[in-house]
Amino acid sequence: MSLRSQFALAFALVAAVVAVLVGALSYHAAAERITAEIDRSLRSATVALASGQDQVLGSTAGLGQDRDPDRHEHERRDTAGDAGQQMAAQAVGPDGTPRHLGGRSVALPVSDGARALAASGVFGETNTAEVQVGPTSYRELTTALGAGRGALQVAVDVGQSQAVLAGTAREVAGLSLAVLLAAAGLGWLLAWRITRRLVRLAGIAEEISTHGEVERTVPVDGRDEVGRLSSSLNTMLGRLASARDAQDRLVQDAAHELRTPLTSLRTNASVLRRFAELSPQARDRLIDDVQGETRELSHLVDELVELALSRRDDEAEQPVHLAMVAGQAAERLRRRSGRQVLVDADESTVVGRPQGLVRAVSNLLENAAKFDTDSCEPIEVRVQHGRIVVSDRGPGIDPNDAARVFDRFYRADNARGLPGSGLGLAIVRDTAEAHGGTVFTRRRPGGGASVGFTVGSSRFLPNSEPDHVESSAG
């Protein structure tokens, strides 16, 4: 079932429930009011008849205190006449024998309760019941006269009242059905207005999933939840397009960078077919060349994998001490190259991915070690309130290259003959951006370069303190 149909059905069900409840309450209130009015009429007729009956029976303690028999007889006749053919009255003796008093000439049934009231009932005690006399329904009121004088029974035909109530029930049912149909139509219209933009979004999403058109823009209408969804979908599509473009560039750049060592290896493989014809010196140069190209190829593959992993969020975020990150990266460089690294770090603690941060600092240190080969000074790592800087005494970075050293596969002119693929600093930039920070380069006073990155301030934990901890590796 579509969302539009569900909305329409929900509107119809709610309207139906409300209409039924209102109709049932209205019918019940009308029935109660009609019944109360009938009972009031029966009590009034009983009082009038009882007043006249006191005179007939010669009682000294009747329901009425007026002793004028002519007036009571007149009132009894008027009461019977007012009731016309709708009301019937009879007296019930102490022995249960009924005697017709007026109104319709019908013999009202005398129930066991009515006999008990006539025989020993307390004066004024009543009993009300619905009785059936032939095809006609009556509402009957039995009132005890007390002192062994029997009881009075007054009944009124309720057929007309029942017909009125039945007509009311039919009107309520018809009105409920009309409300149900109107609510269903209104619900369908409202559901169409509410869901038309959702249907459009669903269609666009299906087209994108089928054809992969992530460059498409979704129209944004309004500022409600659907408008926010459209805006979020546009943001998502923009990121998908950027990610696909970055992926395409990475594949193209990787293919370009892989082509050079593969071409060299293919050439060397052709030369290996004449290996026996080569001089010992040529053989050594060929083997060294193959080994060098293989190492470069392996290094390039490793950096491609690291770059791909730096874009992923598989590593869970957790509190990370940046001093520990700098220490691990410095120890890794010491093991690999034997270079001395001086670490100056405060107690900055951030929420991040520890392995990604260690990999980024390691890339900065390896880049510094690659260019700083002549200096005997240690490489310095300084951590201050989320700012990580690696400084060396190498040749420095040319101002023309400073804006591009973090691009993928970019190699400065003075780095063409050095090992590397140009991906190390690109990984540093991706890590910094993933942690809400930025990258930077600057010339170091006295010669060399300072390269580093920052971590976004929103990732700092409250317990970060500016106290410095100095250590050295190597």
Secondary structure, 3 states (H helix, E strand, C coil): CCHHHHHHHHHHHHHHHHHHHHHHHHHHHHHHHHHHHHHHHHHHHHHHHHHHHHHHHCCCCCCCCCCCHHHHHHHHHHHHHHHCCCEEEEEECCCCCEEEEEECCCCCCCCHHHHHHHHHCCCCCEEEEEEEECCEEEEEEEEECCCCCCEEEEEEECHHHHHHHHHHHHHHHHHHHHHHHHHHHHHHHHHHHHHHHHHHHHHHHHHHHHHCCCCCCCCCCCCCHHHHHHHHHHHHHHHHHHHHHHHHHHHHHHHHHHHHHHHHHHHHHHHHCCHHHCCHHHHHHHHHHHHHHHHHHHHHHHHHHHHHHHCCCCCCCEEEEHHHHHHHHHHHHHHHHCCCEEEEEECCEEEECHHHHHHHHHHHHHHHHHHCCCCCCCEEEEEECCEEEEECCCCCCCHHHHCCCCCCCCCCHHHCCCCCCCCHHHHHHHHHHHCCCCEEEEECCCCCEEEEEECCHHHECCCCCCCEEEEEEC
